[in-house]
């Protein structure tokens, strides 16, 4: 799987979210930004993203997935706090 494949699957499953995916082979990092995450627990956020990948996790095609979820406001704040 490519990062583009993973990004497309997440974006299809969470159409109101902005999705960015990096990685190689079977290890990926996803940043998912959407209003839907407002008020959700970290576990519920991760479950929502994992659900978009269906059997790709259980089959091992996606071996490792690091998920970072944000509301648009949280993402804007996180971007401001990053030191470059």
DASUL-V646645 format. One record per residue. N is the residue number from 0. RES is the residue in one letter. SS is DSSP state (H for helix, E for strand, L for the rest). NEAR is the number of other C-alpha atoms within 12 Angstrom. D_LAST is the distance of its C-alpha to the last C-alpha in Angstrom with 2 decimals. Layout:
BEGIN
<<N,RES,SS,NEAR,D_LAST> <N,RES,SS,NEAR,D_LAST>>
END
This chain:
BEGIN
<<0,X,L,25,31.14> <1,X,L,19,28.17> <2,X,H,26,24.96> <3,X,H,21,26.62> <4,X,H,26,29.73> <5,X,H,40,27.95> <6,X,H,33,26.01> <7,X,H,24,29.35> <8,X,H,28,31.15> <9,X,H,35,28.73> <10,X,H,29,28.62> <11,X,H,20,32.41> <12,X,H,22,32.88> <13,X,L,27,30.48> <14,X,L,20,31.08> <15,X,L,17,29.51> <16,X,L,27,26.07> <17,X,E,28,23.12> <18,X,E,33,22.53> <19,X,E,27,19.91> <20,X,E,29,20.95> <21,X,E,25,19.75> <22,X,E,24,21.94> <23,X,E,19,24.85> <24,X,L,19,28.52> <25,X,L,22,28.92> <26,X,E,23,25.54> <27,X,E,27,23.24> <28,X,E,28,20.35> <29,X,E,34,20.95> <30,X,E,31,19.02> <31,X,E,38,21.78> <32,X,E,31,21.53> <33,X,L,29,24.79> <34,X,H,21,26.89> <35,X,H,23,29.19> <36,X,H,29,27.00> <37,X,L,18,27.60> <38,X,L,15,29.69> <39,X,L,17,29.82> <40,X,L,14,29.47> <41,X,H,16,26.94> <42,X,H,15,29.96> <43,X,H,17,31.26> <44,X,H,27,27.95> <45,X,H,24,27.88> <46,X,H,22,31.58> <47,X,H,27,31.16> <48,X,H,40,28.69> <49,X,H,32,30.81> <50,X,H,20,33.90> <51,X,L,25,32.70> <52,X,L,31,32.80> <53,X,L,20,36.43> <54,X,H,14,37.94> <55,X,H,22,35.01> <56,X,H,21,33.83> <57,X,H,13,37.36> <58,X,L,13,38.28> <59,X,L,16,35.34> <60,X,L,22,34.01> <61,X,L,29,30.80> <62,X,L,22,30.69> <63,X,E,24,27.37> <64,X,E,30,25.31> <65,X,E,22,22.27> <66,X,E,30,22.19> <67,X,E,30,19.63> <68,X,E,38,21.37> <69,X,E,32,20.40> <70,X,L,25,22.30> <71,X,H,22,20.77> <72,X,H,17,20.18> <73,X,H,20,18.52> <74,X,H,22,16.20> <75,X,H,14,15.27> <76,X,H,12,14.68> <77,X,H,17,12.58> <78,X,H,13,10.29> <79,X,H,11,10.15> <80,X,H,10,9.48> <81,X,L,9,6.38> <82,X,L,6,3.79> <83,X,L,5,0.00>>
END
